[in-house]
Amino acid sequence: MHTSPRQLTALALAIALGAAISLGITRFAYGLLLPSMRTDLGWSYALAGAMNTANAMGYFLGALACPWLMRRFGPSLLLVAGSVLAGVFMVGSGFVTQTEGLLAQRLLAGMASALVFVAGGLLAARLGARDPRRSGLLLGIYYGGTGVGIVLSSLLVPVALEAAQAVLHGWRWAWWGLGALCLLFSLVLVWPARVMAAWVAPAPVVGQVAQTFRWRQFGFGLSGYTLFGVGYIGYMTFVVALLRSQGRSATEITVFYALLGVAVMASSRIWARLLDRYSDGRPLALLNALLGLATLLPALTHAWGWVMLSGLLFGGVFLSVVASTTALVRHNLPQSAWGQGISAFTTVFAAGQIVGPTVVGWIADGAGGLERGLVFSACALWVGAALALRQRSVSPIT
């Protein structure tokens, strides 16, 4: 069945709302709520970080389950079901104040968001297969959807917190608003899910040996991506708290976070050619290295111009790191093995995110504060870049 370039772009834009749900809202909006929740509930930075560690643990478990679930139900159903569940669990976070209950909600939301992100990534890769010349752009559009979630969260959360200032545990209003947004986006995802579910999977080439994903062949790429998970999540969890501690106003923080989200959306065009050109670990290495620089800047200086540059650079790079691993899988494996490959990279990504927030929070509770925690994050990203640089193209199995 022929699909026009315009329809492929429309489908990519639609499934990008899955990335907006799974990362932009379910994962990253918590950073905007963290300062208010920490003050209201008397949390340490370590406990505040543990909330995102719980979310990452759920993400890890969801990623592990994805290969079986996709074989059983298919990516289209997984995309929609995961989105609805993520919205329900986000709403649920507004109904509890106990630490154990909030940790459970973050865990469940993480599990649901993994289903959305992996299924959406596989569908985006299938879109790219129908237009190989624009595959990097189509992948970038999907992952850039995270920026939509970030921008909308940056606008919604401050309004909700302001409206609920006089209400006990007013931060709950923001959880309800974010959950409602996820459920609204879930309705939109029904269209691309239905369209792509009707596509017939490509038949294997006669005489071609079936090729599967082998962890050993992608060892350096997987290692570099694990450290990306460790490093980037410290920034996204604590950068708003850092800006608050530096005395930045609510307006400045909103502008910073919104511009970071806009940069995420723009990144699909910035890095598309890089992802199309290389089939090895060089894109992952370059992007990890740039992300380390962006993470380090607010730890070294409080100057607003440099802090804004940090946010723009971070936003313009970090989701393209994710897209680079999908491109690596797409370049080196047949379409039948893409689901295995994307799930494997998502699993190690989640494992890294389990470590990152708690370690950075533990460091931040010490003498060096949040700045020293971000130095740790930057170092993790640079080590990840060095490992990714050693990832070579995978020779087809014969």
C-alpha positions as CSV (number, residue, x, y, z in Angstrom):
1,M,0.0,0.0,0.0
2,H,1.5,3.3,-1.1
3,T,1.6,6.1,1.5
4,S,2.3,9.7,0.4
5,P,5.0,11.7,2.1
6,R,2.4,14.1,3.4
7,Q,0.5,11.3,5.1
8,L,3.7,9.8,6.6
9,T,4.5,13.2,8.1
10,A,1.0,13.5,9.5
11,L,1.2,10.1,11.0
12,A,4.6,10.9,12.6
13,L,3.2,14.1,14.1
14,A,0.3,12.2,15.5
15,I,2.3,9.4,17.1
16,A,4.7,12.1,18.4
17,L,2.0,12.7,21.0
18,G,3.0,9.3,22.4
19,A,6.5,10.7,23.1
20,A,4.8,13.8,24.6
21,I,2.9,11.5,27.0
22,S,5.7,9.0,27.9
23,L,8.6,11.4,28.5
24,G,7.5,15.0,28.1
25,I,4.7,14.7,30.7
26,T,4.9,11.4,32.6
27,R,8.6,11.6,33.2
28,F,9.8,15.3,33.0
29,A,6.9,17.3,34.3
30,Y,7.8,16.0,37.8
31,G,10.8,18.3,37.8
32,L,8.4,21.3,37.7
33,L,6.5,19.9,40.7
34,L,9.5,18.7,42.7
35,P,10.2,22.1,44.5
36,S,6.6,22.5,45.7
37,M,6.2,18.9,46.7
38,R,9.6,18.8,48.5
39,T,8.7,21.9,50.5
40,D,5.2,20.8,51.3
41,L,6.1,17.2,52.2
42,G,9.5,17.8,53.8
43,W,11.6,15.7,51.4
44,S,15.3,15.5,51.2
45,Y,16.9,15.7,47.7
46,A,17.6,12.0,47.9
47,L,13.9,11.2,48.5
48,A,12.9,13.6,45.8
49,G,15.2,11.8,43.4
50,A,13.8,8.5,44.5
51,M,10.5,9.5,43.0
52,N,12.0,9.6,39.5
53,T,14.0,6.4,40.3
54,A,10.7,4.7,41.0
55,N,9.4,6.0,37.7
56,A,12.5,4.7,36.0
57,M,12.1,1.3,37.7
58,G,8.6,1.1,36.3
59,Y,10.0,2.1,32.9
60,F,12.6,-0.7,33.1
61,L,9.9,-3.3,33.9
62,G,7.7,-2.0,31.1
63,A,10.6,-2.2,28.7
64,L,11.3,-5.8,29.7
65,A,7.7,-6.7,29.0
66,C,7.5,-4.9,25.7
67,P,8.8,-7.6,23.4
68,W,6.3,-10.2,24.6
69,L,3.5,-7.7,24.7
70,M,4.2,-6.5,21.1
71,R,4.2,-10.1,19.9
72,R,0.9,-10.7,21.7
73,F,-1.0,-7.5,21.0
74,G,1.0,-5.5,18.4
75,P,2.5,-2.0,18.7
76,S,-0.6,-0.1,17.7
77,L,-2.7,-1.5,20.6
78,L,0.2,-1.1,23.0
79,L,0.6,2.6,22.0
80,V,-3.0,3.5,22.8
81,A,-3.5,1.3,25.9
82,G,-0.2,2.5,27.4
83,S,-1.2,6.1,26.9
84,V,-4.5,5.7,28.6
85,L,-2.9,3.9,31.5
86,A,-0.2,6.6,31.8
87,G,-3.0,9.3,32.0
88,V,-4.9,7.3,34.7
89,F,-1.8,6.9,36.9
90,M,-0.8,10.6,36.5
91,V,-4.3,11.5,37.7
92,G,-3.9,9.0,40.5
93,S,-0.8,10.9,41.8
94,G,-3.1,13.8,42.7
95,F,-5.0,11.6,45.2
96,V,-2.2,10.5,47.5
97,T,0.2,12.4,49.7
98,Q,2.0,9.5,51.4
99,T,5.5,8.7,50.2
100,E,4.7,5.0,49.5
101,G,1.6,5.9,47.5
102,L,3.4,8.5,45.4
103,L,6.3,6.0,44.8
104,A,3.7,3.4,43.6
105,Q,2.0,5.9,41.3
106,R,5.4,6.9,39.8
107,L,6.3,3.2,39.3
108,L,3.0,2.4,37.5
109,A,3.2,5.5,35.4
110,G,6.7,4.5,34.4
111,M,5.6,1.1,33.3
112,A,2.8,2.5,31.1
113,S,5.1,5.1,29.6
114,A,7.6,2.5,28.5
115,L,4.9,0.7,26.6
116,V,4.0,3.9,24.8
117,F,7.6,4.9,24.1
118,V,8.8,1.6,22.7
119,A,5.6,1.0,20.6
120,G,5.8,4.5,19.3
121,G,9.5,4.2,18.4
122,L,8.8,1.0,16.5
123,L,5.9,2.6,14.6
124,A,8.2,5.6,13.8
125,A,10.9,3.3,12.5
126,R,8.2,1.7,10.2
127,L,7.3,5.1,8.9
128,G,10.9,5.7,8.0
129,A,11.1,2.4,6.2
130,R,8.4,3.7,3.8
131,D,10.4,6.8,3.0
132,P,14.1,6.0,3.5
133,R,15.3,9.4,2.4
134,R,13.4,11.1,5.2
135,S,13.7,8.3,7.8
136,G,15.9,10.4,10.1
137,L,13.4,13.3,9.9
138,L,10.4,11.1,10.6
139,L,12.2,9.5,13.6
140,G,13.1,13.0,14.8
141,I,9.5,14.2,14.6
142,Y,8.4,11.3,16.8
143,Y,11.0,11.8,19.5
144,G,10.7,15.6,19.2
145,G,7.1,15.2,20.4
146,T,8.6,15.0,23.8
147,G,9.1,18.8,23.4
148,V,5.4,19.3,23.0
149,G,4.9,17.6,26.4
150,I,7.6,19.7,28.0
151,V,6.3,23.0,26.6
152,L,2.7,22.3,27.6
153,S,3.8,21.1,31.1
154,S,5.8,24.3,31.5
155,L,2.7,26.3,30.9
156,L,0.2,24.1,32.7
157,V,2.0,23.4,36.0
158,P,2.8,27.0,37.1
159,V,-0.8,28.0,36.4
160,A,-2.1,25.1,38.4
161,L,0.3,25.8,41.3
162,E,-0.7,29.4,41.3
163,A,-4.4,28.7,41.2
164,A,-4.1,26.2,44.2
165,Q,-1.8,28.3,46.4
166,A,-4.4,28.5,49.2
167,V,-5.3,24.9,48.9
168,L,-3.8,22.2,51.1
169,H,-1.3,20.1,48.9
170,G,-2.1,22.4,46.0
171,W,0.4,20.6,43.8
172,R,-2.2,17.9,43.3
173,W,-4.1,20.1,40.9
174,A,-1.1,20.0,38.6
175,W,-1.1,16.2,38.6
176,W,-4.8,16.2,37.7
177,G,-4.2,18.6,34.8
178,L,-1.3,16.6,33.5
179,G,-3.2,13.4,33.6
180,A,-6.1,14.9,31.8
181,L,-3.7,16.1,29.1
182,C,-2.4,12.6,28.7
183,L,-5.9,11.2,28.3
184,L,-6.7,13.9,25.7
185,F,-3.6,12.9,23.7
186,S,-4.6,9.3,23.9
187,L,-7.7,10.0,21.9
188,V,-5.6,11.5,19.1
189,L,-3.4,8.4,19.0
190,V,-6.3,6.2,18.1
191,W,-6.0,7.5,14.4
192,P,-2.4,6.6,13.7
193,A,-2.8,3.3,15.6
194,R,-5.7,2.2,13.4
195,V,-4.0,3.3,10.2
196,M,-0.7,1.5,10.9
197,A,-2.4,-1.6,12.4
198,A,-3.8,-2.2,8.9
199,W,-0.4,-2.2,7.2
200,V,0.8,-5.6,6.2
201,A,4.2,-6.5,7.7
202,P,6.9,-7.0,5.0
203,A,7.5,-10.6,3.9
204,P,11.0,-12.0,4.5
205,V,13.2,-12.2,1.5
206,V,13.4,-15.8,0.1
207,G,16.7,-17.4,1.0
208,Q,17.6,-14.7,3.6
209,V,18.7,-16.0,7.0
210,A,16.5,-14.6,9.8
211,Q,18.5,-12.1,11.8
212,T,17.8,-11.2,15.4
213,F,19.1,-8.7,17.8
214,R,22.3,-9.8,19.6
215,W,23.3,-7.8,22.7
216,R,27.0,-8.5,22.3
217,Q,27.1,-6.9,18.8
218,F,25.7,-3.7,20.2
219,G,27.7,-3.8,23.5
220,F,29.4,-0.4,23.2
221,G,26.3,1.3,22.0
222,L,24.2,-0.2,24.8
223,S,26.9,0.8,27.4
224,G,27.0,4.4,26.1
225,Y,23.2,4.6,26.2
226,T,23.1,3.3,29.7
227,L,25.3,6.1,30.8
228,F,23.2,8.6,28.9
229,G,20.3,7.4,31.1
230,V,22.4,7.9,34.2
231,G,23.5,11.4,33.2
232,Y,20.7,13.2,31.5
233,I,18.0,12.3,34.1
234,G,19.8,14.1,36.9
235,Y,19.5,17.4,34.9
236,M,15.9,16.9,34.0
237,T,15.0,15.9,37.6
238,F,16.8,18.7,39.4
239,V,17.5,21.6,37.1
240,V,14.3,23.5,38.1
241,A,15.1,22.9,41.8
242,L,18.6,24.3,41.1
243,L,17.2,27.4,39.4
244,R,14.8,27.9,42.4
245,S,17.8,27.6,44.8
246,Q,19.6,30.2,42.7
247,G,16.7,32.7,43.2
248,R,15.2,32.6,39.7
249,S,11.6,33.8,39.5
250,A,8.7,31.6,38.4
251,T,8.6,33.5,35.1
252,E,12.3,32.9,34.4
253,I,11.9,29.2,35.1
254,T,8.8,28.9,32.9
255,V,10.7,30.6,30.0
256,F,13.7,28.4,30.6
257,Y,11.7,25.2,30.6
258,A,9.5,26.2,27.7
259,L,12.5,27.1,25.5
260,L,14.1,23.8,26.4
261,G,10.9,22.1,25.0
262,V,10.9,24.2,21.9
263,A,14.5,23.1,21.3
264,V,13.5,19.5,21.6
265,M,10.9,20.0,18.9
266,A,13.4,21.7,16.6
267,S,16.0,18.9,17.1
268,S,14.3,16.6,14.6
269,R,15.5,18.8,11.7
270,I,18.9,19.7,13.3
271,W,20.1,16.1,13.5
272,A,18.1,14.2,10.8
273,R,21.0,14.1,8.3
274,L,23.5,12.9,11.0
275,L,21.1,10.0,11.9
276,D,20.7,9.1,8.2
277,R,24.4,9.2,7.4
278,Y,26.0,7.0,10.0
279,S,25.3,3.4,10.9
280,D,27.7,3.2,13.8
281,G,28.0,4.8,17.2
282,R,29.3,8.2,16.1
283,P,26.0,10.0,16.4
284,L,25.4,8.7,19.9
285,A,28.9,9.7,20.9
286,L,28.7,13.2,19.6
287,L,25.3,13.9,21.1
288,N,26.3,12.5,24.5
289,A,29.4,14.7,24.5
290,L,27.3,17.8,23.7
291,L,24.8,16.9,26.4
292,G,27.6,16.6,29.0
293,L,28.6,20.2,28.2
294,A,25.0,21.4,28.5
295,T,24.7,19.6,31.8
296,L,27.9,21.1,33.2
297,L,27.1,24.8,32.4
298,P,24.7,25.6,35.2
299,A,27.0,23.8,37.7
300,L,29.8,26.2,36.8
301,T,28.0,29.5,36.5
302,H,24.8,31.2,37.6
303,A,25.0,33.8,34.7
304,W,21.5,33.7,33.1
305,G,22.8,33.8,29.6
306,W,24.9,30.7,30.1
307,V,22.0,28.9,31.9
308,M,19.7,29.7,29.0
309,L,22.3,28.3,26.6
310,S,22.5,25.2,28.7
311,G,18.7,24.7,28.4
312,L,18.6,25.3,24.6
313,L,21.6,23.0,24.0
314,F,20.2,20.3,26.3
315,G,16.8,20.5,24.6
316,G,18.3,20.5,21.1
317,V,20.3,17.3,21.8
318,F,18.9,14.9,24.4
319,L,15.9,13.4,22.5
320,S,18.1,13.0,19.4
321,V,20.3,10.7,21.5
322,V,17.2,8.5,21.9
323,A,16.5,8.8,18.1
324,S,20.1,7.8,17.4
325,T,19.7,4.4,19.0
326,T,16.6,3.7,17.0
327,A,18.5,4.8,13.8
328,L,21.4,2.4,14.9
329,V,18.9,-0.5,15.1
330,R,17.2,0.5,11.8
331,H,20.5,0.7,9.9
332,N,21.9,-2.6,11.2
333,L,18.9,-5.0,11.5
334,P,16.0,-6.2,9.3
335,Q,12.6,-4.8,10.2
336,S,11.6,-8.1,11.9
337,A,14.3,-7.5,14.6
338,W,13.6,-3.8,15.2
339,G,11.2,-4.4,18.1
340,Q,13.9,-6.5,19.9
341,G,16.5,-3.9,19.3
342,I,14.4,-0.9,20.4
343,S,13.3,-2.8,23.5
344,A,16.9,-3.7,24.4
345,F,18.0,-0.1,24.2
346,T,15.0,1.1,26.1
347,T,15.8,-1.4,28.8
348,V,19.3,-0.2,29.4
349,F,18.1,3.4,29.1
350,A,15.7,2.7,32.0
351,A,18.4,0.9,34.0
352,G,20.5,4.1,33.8
353,Q,17.6,6.3,34.8
354,I,17.1,4.1,37.9
355,V,20.6,5.0,39.1
356,G,20.8,8.7,38.1
357,P,18.2,10.5,40.2
358,T,19.0,8.8,43.5
359,V,22.8,9.3,43.1
360,V,22.5,12.9,42.1
361,G,20.0,13.5,44.9
362,W,22.4,11.8,47.4
363,I,25.3,14.0,46.2
364,A,23.1,17.1,46.3
365,D,22.3,16.5,50.0
366,G,26.0,16.8,50.7
367,A,28.4,19.8,50.8
368,G,28.5,20.4,47.0
369,G,24.8,20.7,46.6
370,L,23.0,20.3,43.3
371,E,25.9,21.7,41.3
372,R,28.1,18.8,42.3
373,G,25.3,16.4,41.4
374,L,25.3,17.9,37.9
375,V,29.1,17.5,37.6
376,F,28.5,13.8,38.2
377,S,25.9,13.7,35.5
378,A,28.1,15.4,33.0
379,C,31.0,13.0,33.7
380,A,28.6,10.0,33.2
381,L,27.6,11.4,29.8
382,W,31.2,11.9,28.7
383,V,32.2,8.4,29.6
384,G,29.1,7.2,27.7
385,A,30.3,9.2,24.7
386,A,33.7,7.5,24.8
387,L,32.0,4.1,24.9
388,A,29.6,4.9,22.1
389,L,32.4,6.0,19.8
390,R,33.7,2.4,19.8
391,Q,30.4,1.0,18.5
392,R,30.8,-0.3,14.9
393,S,28.3,-1.1,12.3
394,V,27.0,-4.7,12.7
395,S,27.7,-7.1,9.8
396,P,24.7,-9.0,8.6
397,I,24.5,-12.6,9.9
398,T,25.2,-15.0,7.1
